[in-house]
Amino acid sequence: MDIHFEPIIAERAPQLRVMVFEAAVVNGATPDALWQEISAAEQSVRASMAMPDVNKRPAIAATRAAYKAFGKEPNRYRPSAEALCRRAVKGLELYRSLAIIDLINLLSMLTGHSIGGFDADSIAGEALTLGVGREGEPYDAIGRGMLNIAGMPVYRDSVGGVGTPTSDNDRTKLSTDTRRLLMIINMYGPAEIDAAATEALARRLLEQYASATDIVVKHYRP
């Protein structure tokens, strides 16, 4: 799966780096060991920051800056990493879902990056293009229904939008039937964890909790 970029991405988010994982996976119920890691991460976030600190985390701040550069208000449409950390600070437990969904949430909380997770077999075409959402563009977000993605960075396949930092699209969502994973880590700027450590952590979580094999990692920049 190749990633292409519309010119506006380089113009307004020049620091963006994209890390793309493809792998054969098994997506079952979240094991207790993974849930324990998530609980530990929640406790760490809650102990280390107050609510006003969440959007100052380097990776979250960089994603918010990209939203503003594209014309989206990040306080109204929060990037997923920020929403997860805010939930942890409030003392609200994350919803327990499926292994890959939950390990992506864990990775997002630990790094501050908003991460897309897709059923690769549900993506139309051989490439995704990262652009900016248009007024009135239809987008059926997972668990949210129609989402206003105007001014929001959005990955599109040959049919339409599949992923934004706020929410992925229902059409390409992960399920127990997922056998091929496409995971995209969006690094809009500096982070507390560097790219090499982020890649190593992602590999470990995928292998340990999703029985991932044939992992291929590619790095892109606009």
N, C-alpha and C positions, 0 to 999 in steps of 0.2 A: 504494500500500500504506500504510494507516494503522497507527499504533501506539497501542495503548491500554495503560493501566497499572492493575494491581490496587492497592487502597489501601495495602497493606503496603509497596509500593515507595516511595511518598512518605513513609511513616512512618519507614522504616529506611534509606533511601538518598536523602535530600532533595537532595543536590547532583547527582544524576544528570542528565546531559544526553545525549541520543541523537541522533546524526547519521545519517540514512538516505539512501543513494544508490540510485537505480534507473537502469539504463542498458542499451542494446543493446550487446552485446559479442561478441567472438570469443575463445574460450578454447582456445588451442593450446599447443604445447610452449613452455616457458620460454626466451626468447631469451637469448643470451650477455650482452647488455648489462644485462638485468635481473639475471642471476646475478652479474655483476660488482658491481652495486649492493648486492646482498645480502651478498656477500663483504666489501665495504667496511664495511657496517653491522656485520657480525659482528666484524670487526677493531676497529672503534671501541668496541663494547660491551666486548670483551675487554680493551682497553687502558685503558678509563676506569673500570672497576669490578671489585671482587673479589666473590666469591659472596655474602658477607653484605650487600653493597650493593644487590643486585638487587631485593629486596623492599622497599627503601626508596625506590626511584624513585617520585615522587609519584603517577603514574597507577596504577602497580602497587599501591602501598600503599593507594590509595583503593578499588581493586577488592577487595583482600584484606579491608579493613575492612567492605565491603558483605557479603562472604561471612560474616564473623563475625556481623554484625548479623542475617543471615537464618538463622544456625545451622549454617553449613558450615565445616569446618576447611580453611583454604586451604593448609596445608602438605601435606595429603593429596590434595586435589583442586586443583592449582595452576591459576590463570588462565592462558590460553594465552600472553599476552605475557610473563609471568614464566617459563614453561617455555622459550620461545624464547630469552630472554636468558640463562637459566641454561645452556642448551646452548651458546650462543656463548662464555660465560665459560669453560666446560670445554674449549673448543677443538674441539667437535664440529660439523662442517658440517651445515647443515640439509638435509633431504631435498629433492631437486629434483623438482618435481611438474609442475603446469600453470601457465600464466602468471598467471591470476587468483589461484589459491591462493598462489603464491609472492609476488606483489605485496602481497597482504593480510598475509602473514607479515612482509614488509619494513616495511610501514606500521605493523604492530603493534610490531615491534622499535624503530622510530624514535620512536614516540609513547608507548609503554608501555600503550596501550589494547588490550583484548581485543576482537577484531573478528569479527563473523559474516559469512560469505559464503554466499549461497544461490542456487540455481537458482530464479528467481522463478516459473517455470512449474510447479514442483513443489510450490509452496505452495498449500494448500487454503484458499479463501476470499479475502476482500478486505482482511483486517486481521490483524495479530499482536497478541497481548496479552502483556505482560511481567508475570509473576508469580513465584511461588516453587515449586520442585519439592516434590512430596508423597512420603511414604513409599510405596515399592512402585510408583511411577509408571514405566511402561516407557519406556526411552530408549535407542535403538541408536546409540551414538556412533561417529563415523567412525574406523575403525582400532582401536577399543577394545572393541567389542561393547556389552553392556548396562552402562550407567553409572548409578550411584546418584546421582540428581540431587536427592534430598531436601535441602531447605535451600539450594538453589542457585538463583540467578536464572535463569529460563527463559522464552524466547519460545515461545508456542504459536500454532498456526494452528487451524483448525476440526477437525483430526484429533488433534493432540497436540503435544508439544514438538518444536521444530526447532533451537533454538540456546541454548547456555549459554556463559559466558566460558571454560569449560574445553574444550568440544568441541561442534561442530555435529552434527546428526543425519544419519545416512546417507541418510535418505529424501529430503532436499532438498539433497544435496551437489552441488558444482560438478563438471562433466565437460566433455569436448570437445563434447558436444551442447548445452551451455548457450548460449542466445542472449539471455536476459534475466537480468541480475544484480540481486540485492538484497543490498546490503552495509550492515551496521549497525555503527557505531562507538559503543561504550559508554564514556562518559566519566563515571566515578563521582566524580570530584573534580578537583583541580588537576593540571596536567601541565606538563612542560617545554616543550611546544609548544602554543600556544593553538589555539582552535577554528578560527580563520580560516586559520592556517598548515596545520593538519591537513587542512582541506577542500581547500586549494590543492594540497597534496602528493598527496592521494588522486586528485584530478582529473587531475593530471599523469601519475601512474602508470597510471591507467585508460586515458587517451587514448593514451599512448605504448606500452603493452604489451598492451592488450586491445582496441585499435581502438574504444574506447567512443564511442558517439554518443547523442544524446538524453538526456544526463545530467540527472537531476532530483535535487535535494538538499533534504531537509526536516529541520527541527530540532524535537525534542520534549523536553518535560520532564514529569515526573509531576505 
